[in-house]
Amino acid sequence: MSRIEHDGPLIIGGGLAGLSAALEAAPRKVLVVTPAPLLQACSSAWAQGGVAAALSESDAPALHAADTLAAGAGLVEAEATEVLTADGRATVEWLAALGAPFDRDAAGGFAVSLEAAHSRARVARVGGDGAGRAILSALVAAARAAPHIEVWEDGRLRGLLQDDDGRVRGALIERDGRLVEVLAPAVVLATGGAGGLYAQTTTPASLLGEGMALAWRAGAEVLDPEFVQFHPTAIDVGLDPMPLATEALRGEGARLIDGEGRYLLGDGAAADLQPRDVVARAVHAARAAGRGAFLDARTAIGAAFPHEFPGVFAACMRAGLDPRETPIPIAAAAHYHMGGIAAGPDGRTSLQGLFAVGECAATGVHGANRLASNSLLEAAAFGRRTGRTAAQILAGSGKVHGVAPSADMSSDDLAELRRTMSDDVGVVRNAAGLTRALAVLDRLESRTPEAPALVAARLIVEASLARRESRGGHYRTDFPATDAQARHTRLRASVLAAAE
């Protein structure tokens, strides 16, 4: 095993959060490590909706913050949310200056659309449903051109390096089957979410919550891991991951119906624009009852589908389905992990030297139910703040201890884990299902002890079992009421001995 020293932030992850941090860390040298080529295997490239921000004259950051607080079911942190929404316009303008081709209105301003639980149209889009890839493409180009950024596109995080005081001093990286210890003054985790733990997911299947798991093993605090958001309109055509039908379709008037054409959530036009947890449960219930669930965009979008929502249209046509003529079969699928490594707007975690940003972080701005399109804003806005902060950290001193590389599960075991998570830790939960899931985890852990995917899954399952109420994305049929007082789940592993 070799060891190298890097004098600047080490960023693990090349999505929107990681690259925003890398660009803003200039002129400090940055090393970005990602397990796949840039633009591949990261959720931000797949995002369809856009970036939520107060961009119109009728909107304001305070209104955006109020909507975020309302959607988060009592667990949104007001201070962090105010920071996020105040950064909205500046963040969108920064992305546009880097080359993100946002849709524009006739006056040249940002064209904005309405999405669920927003009181105003405030989602800046690209090409109808192509925001994620277009925005990330601009950042990839900027990062490749930046002289202060080096990118390893074949590196996988295998552990965090710490010194005697528990400070994070680097990371163990695997490249082409070889292990290398990379020492750095600051490590920024931008490793994405945990959707790949579920058999039904809209995210890259490789996202297994490993950053959260390895941070927890190092002693970092994990916040609210039980809160997983399930997108109500994943396209159910037998693909893994499932293609996504953006919420903007409902913002334009598409309706949710069952197999007999009845509205799932009522006749009113706003019925289908309720918070995602409400809509996801309605879709889940219709399917569980055998009635099926469909997104009907024939009237609202119709002939405009190919140019208004080209990504969704292409996904449907590849599956032999023409959404101009046929309702789209849908299911609720794991989409976004609102819990994660506890972090502030500048990425600081409970461990010195360790930062977290993007979906692997829990900054308090999503609470129990993320407001649509706030995630791309958070990734870029807090990514920029994290990059600037991490760039100021100087190298520590003292002995740095090695760490055993994390282990991978077998493909069969991972498939069983994913089925279990979708079946028993999904849209609707109860003690019986969660207990079954723990038994499966026990059995799988006996074969691959401490595999990061299993650690991440256990954090989600045990927190779900302990939360004996229903709140936001966490719904318990055996505890359907919401407690009067909202409380966070905060988890920390026992501090490991420095020599381990």
C-alpha positions as CSV (number, residue, x, y, z in Angstrom):
1,M,0.0,0.0,0.0
2,S,1.4,3.4,-1.0
3,R,0.8,6.8,0.7
4,I,0.8,10.2,-0.9
5,E,0.3,13.7,0.6
6,H,-2.0,16.2,-1.1
7,D,-1.8,19.8,0.1
8,G,-5.4,20.8,-0.4
9,P,-9.0,19.5,-0.1
10,L,-9.6,15.9,-1.1
11,I,-13.1,15.7,-2.5
12,I,-14.7,12.3,-2.9
13,G,-17.5,12.6,-5.5
14,G,-17.8,14.3,-8.9
15,G,-21.4,15.3,-8.9
16,L,-22.8,18.8,-8.6
17,A,-21.9,19.2,-4.9
18,G,-18.4,17.9,-5.3
19,L,-17.5,19.9,-8.4
20,S,-19.1,23.1,-6.9
21,A,-16.8,22.6,-3.9
22,A,-13.8,21.9,-6.1
23,L,-14.3,25.0,-8.3
24,E,-14.8,27.3,-5.3
25,A,-11.7,26.0,-3.4
26,A,-9.4,27.9,-5.9
27,P,-6.6,28.7,-5.9
28,R,-5.9,25.8,-3.4
29,K,-5.0,22.6,-5.1
30,V,-7.9,20.1,-5.2
31,L,-8.0,16.4,-5.8
32,V,-11.4,15.0,-6.9
33,V,-11.8,11.3,-6.7
34,T,-14.8,9.6,-8.3
35,P,-15.4,5.9,-9.0
36,A,-16.7,6.5,-12.5
37,P,-16.1,9.0,-15.3
38,L,-17.6,12.5,-14.6
39,L,-21.2,12.7,-15.6
40,Q,-21.7,9.0,-14.9
41,A,-23.2,7.3,-11.9
42,C,-24.3,10.5,-10.0
43,S,-27.8,11.5,-9.2
44,S,-27.3,15.2,-10.1
45,A,-26.8,14.3,-13.7
46,W,-30.2,12.5,-13.7
47,A,-32.2,15.3,-12.1
48,Q,-35.0,16.5,-14.3
49,G,-36.8,19.3,-12.4
50,G,-34.3,22.0,-12.0
51,V,-33.0,24.5,-9.4
52,A,-35.5,26.0,-7.0
53,A,-34.8,29.7,-6.2
54,A,-36.7,32.9,-5.8
55,L,-36.1,34.4,-9.2
56,S,-39.3,36.2,-10.1
57,E,-40.6,39.6,-9.0
58,S,-43.5,37.9,-7.1
59,D,-41.2,35.7,-5.1
60,A,-38.7,36.2,-2.3
61,P,-36.2,34.0,-0.4
62,A,-38.5,34.3,2.7
63,L,-41.4,32.8,0.8
64,H,-39.1,30.0,-0.5
65,A,-37.9,29.4,3.1
66,A,-41.5,29.2,4.3
67,D,-42.4,26.6,1.7
68,T,-39.4,24.6,2.7
69,L,-40.2,24.7,6.4
70,A,-43.8,23.7,5.7
71,A,-42.8,20.7,3.5
72,G,-40.3,19.4,6.0
73,A,-42.8,18.3,8.6
74,G,-41.3,20.0,11.6
75,L,-37.7,19.0,11.1
76,V,-36.3,21.7,8.8
77,E,-33.7,23.9,10.5
78,A,-34.7,27.5,10.0
79,E,-31.2,29.0,10.1
80,A,-29.7,26.7,7.4
81,T,-32.8,27.1,5.3
82,E,-32.5,30.9,5.4
83,V,-28.9,30.6,4.2
84,L,-29.9,28.3,1.4
85,T,-32.8,30.3,0.1
86,A,-30.9,33.6,0.4
87,D,-28.2,32.0,-1.8
88,G,-30.8,31.0,-4.5
89,R,-30.4,33.7,-7.1
90,A,-26.7,34.0,-6.8
91,T,-26.3,30.3,-7.2
92,V,-28.4,30.1,-10.3
93,E,-26.5,33.1,-11.8
94,W,-23.2,31.4,-10.9
95,L,-24.3,28.2,-12.7
96,A,-25.5,30.2,-15.7
97,A,-22.2,32.1,-15.9
98,L,-20.4,28.7,-16.0
99,G,-22.5,27.8,-19.0
100,A,-25.6,26.1,-17.7
101,P,-28.2,26.8,-20.4
102,F,-31.3,27.6,-18.3
103,D,-34.5,28.2,-20.1
104,R,-35.3,31.9,-20.5
105,D,-38.5,33.9,-20.8
106,A,-39.2,36.5,-23.5
107,A,-37.5,39.3,-21.5
108,G,-34.3,37.2,-21.1
109,G,-34.9,36.3,-17.4
110,F,-35.0,32.8,-16.0
111,A,-38.1,30.9,-17.0
112,V,-39.5,29.3,-13.9
113,S,-42.1,26.5,-13.4
114,L,-44.3,25.3,-10.6
115,E,-43.6,22.1,-8.7
116,A,-45.4,20.4,-5.8
117,A,-45.7,22.2,-2.5
118,H,-44.2,25.5,-3.9
119,S,-46.4,28.5,-3.4
120,R,-44.8,30.2,-6.4
121,A,-43.3,29.1,-9.8
122,R,-39.6,29.1,-8.9
123,V,-37.9,26.1,-10.5
124,A,-35.3,27.2,-13.1
125,R,-35.3,24.4,-15.8
126,V,-33.2,23.4,-18.8
127,G,-34.9,22.1,-21.9
128,G,-38.0,21.1,-19.9
129,D,-36.6,18.1,-18.1
130,G,-32.8,18.1,-18.7
131,A,-31.5,20.4,-15.9
132,G,-29.3,18.0,-14.1
133,R,-27.2,16.8,-17.0
134,A,-26.9,20.3,-18.6
135,I,-25.9,21.9,-15.4
136,L,-23.4,19.2,-14.5
137,S,-22.0,19.3,-18.0
138,A,-21.1,22.9,-17.5
139,L,-19.4,22.2,-14.2
140,V,-17.5,19.3,-15.7
141,A,-16.2,21.5,-18.5
142,A,-15.2,24.2,-16.0
143,A,-13.5,21.6,-13.7
144,R,-11.5,20.1,-16.5
145,A,-10.3,23.5,-17.5
146,A,-9.4,24.6,-14.0
147,P,-5.6,24.4,-13.3
148,H,-6.1,23.9,-9.6
149,I,-8.2,20.7,-10.0
150,E,-6.9,17.2,-10.6
151,V,-9.5,14.4,-11.1
152,W,-9.1,10.7,-10.6
153,E,-12.0,9.0,-12.4
154,D,-11.2,5.5,-11.2
155,G,-11.0,5.9,-7.5
156,R,-13.3,4.4,-4.9
157,L,-13.4,5.4,-1.2
158,R,-12.5,2.4,1.0
159,G,-12.1,4.2,4.4
160,L,-11.2,7.4,6.3
161,L,-7.8,7.9,7.8
162,Q,-7.6,9.5,11.3
163,D,-5.0,10.5,13.8
164,D,-4.7,9.9,17.5
165,D,-7.2,12.7,18.2
166,G,-9.8,11.3,15.8
167,R,-9.3,14.1,13.3
168,V,-9.8,13.0,9.7
169,R,-6.5,13.3,7.9
170,G,-7.2,11.6,4.5
171,A,-8.8,8.6,2.9
172,L,-8.0,5.1,1.7
173,I,-8.7,5.0,-2.1
174,E,-8.8,2.0,-4.4
175,R,-7.6,2.5,-7.9
176,D,-7.5,-0.4,-10.4
177,G,-7.3,-3.0,-7.6
178,R,-4.5,-1.2,-5.7
179,L,-4.9,0.7,-2.5
180,V,-3.4,4.2,-1.9
181,E,-3.6,6.3,1.3
182,V,-4.2,9.9,0.4
183,L,-3.3,12.4,3.2
184,A,-5.0,15.8,2.9
185,P,-5.8,18.7,5.3
186,A,-9.5,18.3,4.6
187,V,-11.7,15.5,3.2
188,V,-15.0,16.5,1.6
189,L,-17.5,13.7,1.2
190,A,-19.8,14.3,-1.8
191,T,-20.6,10.6,-2.3
192,G,-24.3,10.9,-3.1
193,G,-27.3,9.1,-1.5
194,A,-28.5,5.6,-0.8
195,G,-31.1,4.9,-3.4
196,G,-29.2,1.9,-4.7
197,L,-30.1,0.1,-1.4
198,Y,-33.6,-0.2,-2.8
199,A,-34.8,-2.5,-5.7
200,Q,-37.1,0.2,-6.9
201,T,-35.1,3.4,-7.3
202,T,-34.6,6.3,-9.6
203,T,-31.0,6.8,-8.7
204,P,-27.8,5.1,-9.9
205,A,-27.8,1.6,-8.4
206,S,-24.2,2.1,-7.3
207,L,-25.2,4.7,-4.7
208,L,-25.4,2.6,-1.5
209,G,-24.8,5.2,1.2
210,E,-21.2,4.2,1.6
211,G,-20.0,7.7,2.4
212,M,-22.5,7.9,5.3
213,A,-21.5,4.5,6.5
214,L,-17.8,5.1,6.5
215,A,-18.2,8.5,8.1
216,W,-20.3,6.9,10.8
217,R,-17.7,4.2,11.4
218,A,-15.1,6.9,11.9
219,G,-17.3,8.5,14.6
220,A,-19.2,11.2,12.6
221,E,-22.7,12.1,13.7
222,V,-25.5,10.8,11.4
223,L,-28.8,12.7,11.3
224,D,-32.3,11.4,10.6
225,P,-31.2,8.4,8.4
226,E,-34.8,7.0,8.4
227,F,-36.1,9.8,6.1
228,V,-36.0,8.5,2.6
229,Q,-38.0,10.3,-0.1
230,F,-39.9,8.2,-2.5
231,H,-40.7,9.8,-5.8
232,P,-44.3,9.1,-6.7
233,T,-43.9,9.0,-10.5
234,A,-41.1,6.6,-11.4
235,I,-41.9,5.0,-14.7
236,D,-42.7,1.4,-14.2
237,V,-41.5,-0.4,-17.3
238,G,-39.3,-3.0,-15.7
239,L,-36.0,-1.1,-15.8
240,D,-33.4,-0.8,-13.0
241,P,-33.0,2.0,-12.1
242,M,-36.4,3.2,-13.0
243,P,-36.7,6.2,-15.4
244,L,-38.2,9.3,-13.7
245,A,-41.3,11.3,-14.9
246,T,-40.5,14.7,-13.6
247,E,-42.9,16.5,-11.2
248,A,-43.0,19.4,-13.6
249,L,-45.4,17.3,-15.7
250,R,-47.9,17.6,-12.9
251,G,-47.0,21.3,-12.6
252,E,-48.2,21.6,-16.2
253,G,-51.4,19.8,-15.5
254,A,-50.8,16.1,-15.9
255,R,-53.0,14.0,-13.6
256,L,-52.6,10.9,-11.5
257,I,-55.2,8.2,-12.2
258,D,-55.8,4.6,-11.5
259,G,-56.5,1.8,-14.1
260,E,-60.1,2.9,-14.4
261,G,-59.3,6.5,-15.0
262,R,-60.2,7.8,-11.6
263,Y,-58.2,10.5,-10.0
264,L,-56.0,9.2,-7.2
265,L,-56.0,12.4,-5.1
266,G,-59.3,14.1,-6.0
267,D,-60.7,16.3,-8.8
268,G,-59.0,19.6,-8.0
269,A,-56.1,20.7,-10.2
270,A,-53.9,21.2,-7.1
271,A,-54.6,17.7,-5.7
272,D,-51.7,16.1,-7.4
273,L,-49.3,18.9,-6.3
274,Q,-49.3,18.0,-2.6
275,P,-46.0,17.1,-0.9
276,R,-44.3,14.1,-2.2
277,D,-44.9,11.8,0.7
278,V,-48.7,12.3,0.4
279,V,-48.6,11.6,-3.4
280,A,-46.2,8.6,-3.0
281,R,-48.5,6.9,-0.5
282,A,-51.5,7.4,-2.8
283,V,-49.6,5.8,-5.7
284,H,-48.5,3.0,-3.4
285,A,-52.0,2.4,-2.1
286,A,-53.5,2.3,-5.6
287,R,-51.0,-0.3,-6.7
288,A,-51.3,-2.4,-3.5
289,A,-55.1,-2.5,-4.0
290,G,-54.6,-3.8,-7.5
291,R,-56.0,-0.6,-9.2
292,G,-52.7,0.4,-10.7
293,A,-51.3,3.9,-10.9
294,F,-50.7,6.1,-14.0
295,L,-49.6,9.6,-14.9
296,D,-52.0,10.9,-17.6
297,A,-50.3,13.7,-19.6
298,R,-52.3,13.2,-22.8
299,T,-54.4,16.4,-22.5
300,A,-52.0,18.6,-20.5
301,I,-48.9,17.9,-22.6
302,G,-50.0,15.9,-25.6
303,A,-48.3,16.7,-28.8
304,A,-45.8,19.0,-27.1
305,F,-44.2,16.1,-25.3
306,P,-41.2,15.6,-27.6
307,H,-39.9,19.2,-27.3
308,E,-41.3,20.2,-23.8
309,F,-40.1,17.0,-22.0
310,P,-37.7,15.2,-24.3
311,G,-36.1,13.1,-21.6
312,V,-39.3,11.6,-20.3
313,F,-40.6,11.2,-23.9
314,A,-37.5,9.3,-24.9
315,A,-37.7,7.0,-21.9
316,C,-41.3,6.2,-22.6
317,M,-40.7,5.6,-26.3
318,R,-37.8,3.3,-25.6
319,A,-40.1,1.2,-23.5
320,G,-42.7,1.1,-26.4
321,L,-45.0,3.6,-24.7
322,D,-46.2,6.8,-26.4
323,P,-47.2,9.2,-23.6
324,R,-49.1,11.4,-26.0
325,E,-51.6,8.6,-26.4
326,T,-51.2,6.3,-23.3
327,P,-51.1,7.1,-19.6
328,I,-47.6,6.3,-18.1
329,P,-47.5,3.4,-15.6
330,I,-45.9,4.6,-12.4
331,A,-44.7,3.4,-9.0
332,A,-43.2,5.2,-6.0
333,A,-39.4,4.6,-5.9
334,A,-36.6,5.6,-3.6
335,H,-35.4,8.9,-4.9
336,Y,-33.5,11.0,-2.3
337,H,-32.0,10.4,1.1
338,M,-32.9,13.3,3.4
339,G,-30.9,11.9,6.2
340,G,-27.1,11.5,6.2
341,I,-23.9,12.9,7.7
342,A,-24.8,15.8,10.0
343,A,-23.2,18.9,8.5
344,G,-23.7,22.7,8.4
345,P,-24.1,24.9,5.3
346,D,-20.3,25.1,5.0
347,G,-20.0,21.3,5.1
348,R,-18.5,21.0,8.6
349,T,-19.3,17.7,10.3
350,S,-18.8,16.6,13.9
351,L,-15.3,15.3,13.1
352,Q,-12.4,17.8,12.6
353,G,-11.1,17.6,9.0
354,L,-14.2,16.0,7.6
355,F,-16.8,17.8,5.5
356,A,-19.9,16.5,3.8
357,V,-22.1,18.1,1.1
358,G,-24.9,17.1,-1.2
359,E,-27.1,14.1,-0.7
360,C,-24.7,12.3,1.6
361,A,-25.0,15.2,4.0
362,A,-28.0,16.1,6.3
363,T,-27.8,19.9,6.7
364,G,-31.4,20.3,8.0
365,V,-32.8,22.0,4.9
366,H,-34.9,19.0,3.9
367,G,-36.3,17.8,7.2
368,A,-38.6,14.9,6.9
369,N,-39.8,15.6,3.4
370,R,-37.6,17.4,0.8
371,L,-39.2,20.2,-1.2
372,A,-39.0,19.6,-4.9
373,S,-35.9,20.9,-6.7
374,N,-34.2,22.1,-3.5
375,S,-31.6,19.4,-3.7
376,L,-29.8,20.9,-6.8
377,L,-29.8,24.3,-5.1
378,E,-28.4,22.8,-1.9
379,A,-25.7,20.9,-3.8
380,A,-24.4,24.0,-5.6
381,A,-25.0,26.6,-2.9
382,F,-23.6,24.6,0.0
383,G,-21.0,23.0,-2.3
384,R,-19.6,26.5,-3.0
385,R,-19.5,27.3,0.7
386,T,-17.9,24.0,1.6
387,G,-15.2,24.4,-1.0
388,R,-14.3,27.8,0.3
389,T,-14.2,26.6,3.9
390,A,-12.3,23.4,3.2
391,A,-9.7,25.4,1.3
392,Q,-8.8,27.2,4.5
393,I,-7.9,24.1,6.5
394,L,-4.2,23.5,7.1
395,A,-2.6,20.1,7.4
396,G,-2.7,18.5,10.8
397,S,0.2,16.9,12.7
398,G,0.7,13.7,14.5
399,K,0.6,10.1,13.5
400,V,-2.0,9.0,10.9
401,H,-3.3,5.5,11.4
402,G,-4.2,3.1,8.6
403,V,-7.6,1.6,8.2
404,A,-8.7,-1.8,6.8
405,P,-10.4,-1.4,3.4
406,S,-14.2,-1.8,3.4
407,A,-15.6,-5.0,1.9
408,D,-18.1,-5.5,-0.9
409,M,-21.2,-7.7,-0.7
410,S,-21.7,-10.4,-3.3
411,S,-24.1,-9.5,-6.1
412,D,-26.7,-12.1,-4.8
413,D,-26.6,-10.7,-1.3
414,L,-26.9,-7.1,-2.6
415,A,-29.9,-8.1,-4.6
416,E,-31.5,-9.6,-1.5
417,L,-30.8,-6.5,0.5
418,R,-32.4,-4.3,-2.2
419,R,-35.5,-6.4,-2.3
420,T,-35.8,-6.3,1.5
421,M,-35.4,-2.6,1.7
422,S,-38.1,-2.0,-1.0
423,D,-40.5,-4.5,0.6
424,D,-40.0,-3.7,4.3
425,V,-38.4,-0.3,4.6
426,G,-40.3,1.5,1.8
427,V,-43.1,3.9,1.4
428,V,-45.2,2.2,4.1
429,R,-43.5,0.7,7.2
430,N,-44.4,-1.2,10.3
431,A,-42.6,-3.0,13.2
432,A,-43.1,-6.5,11.6
433,G,-41.5,-5.5,8.3
434,L,-38.7,-3.6,9.9
435,T,-38.0,-6.5,12.2
436,R,-37.9,-8.8,9.2
437,A,-35.4,-6.4,7.6
438,L,-33.1,-6.5,10.6
439,A,-33.1,-10.3,10.5
440,V,-32.0,-10.2,6.9
441,L,-29.3,-7.7,7.8
442,D,-28.0,-10.0,10.5
443,R,-27.8,-12.9,8.1
444,L,-26.1,-10.9,5.4
445,E,-23.6,-9.3,7.9
446,S,-22.5,-12.8,9.0
447,R,-21.1,-13.2,5.4
448,T,-19.7,-9.7,4.9
449,P,-19.2,-8.1,8.2
450,E,-19.3,-4.3,8.2
451,A,-19.9,-3.9,4.4
452,P,-20.7,-0.2,4.0
453,A,-24.0,-1.0,2.2
454,L,-25.1,-3.1,5.2
455,V,-24.0,-0.4,7.7
456,A,-26.0,2.2,5.8
457,A,-29.0,0.0,5.6
458,R,-28.9,-0.8,9.3
459,L,-28.7,2.9,10.1
460,I,-31.9,3.5,8.1
461,V,-33.8,0.4,9.4
462,E,-32.9,0.8,13.1
463,A,-33.8,4.5,13.0
464,S,-37.1,3.7,11.3
465,L,-37.9,1.1,14.0
466,A,-37.1,3.6,16.7
467,R,-39.2,6.4,15.3
468,R,-42.6,5.3,16.5
469,E,-44.6,8.0,14.7
470,S,-45.4,9.0,11.1
471,R,-43.7,12.1,9.8
472,G,-42.9,13.2,6.2
473,G,-41.4,10.5,4.2
474,H,-41.4,8.0,7.2
475,Y,-44.9,6.4,7.5
476,R,-45.7,3.7,10.0
477,T,-49.0,1.9,9.7
478,D,-48.7,0.8,13.3
479,F,-48.0,4.4,14.4
480,P,-49.9,6.6,11.9
481,A,-50.1,9.7,14.1
482,T,-47.5,12.4,14.2
483,D,-46.0,13.3,17.6
484,A,-46.8,16.8,18.8
485,Q,-43.1,17.6,19.2
486,A,-40.7,17.0,16.3
487,R,-37.4,15.5,17.2
488,H,-34.3,14.6,15.3
489,T,-32.6,11.2,15.3
490,R,-28.9,11.6,16.0
491,L,-26.6,8.6,15.8
492,R,-22.9,8.2,16.6
493,A,-20.8,5.1,16.7
494,S,-18.6,4.4,19.6
495,V,-15.4,6.2,19.0
496,L,-12.9,3.6,17.6
497,A,-9.5,3.2,19.1
498,A,-7.0,5.1,17.2
499,A,-4.9,2.0,16.5
500,E,-7.8,0.2,14.9
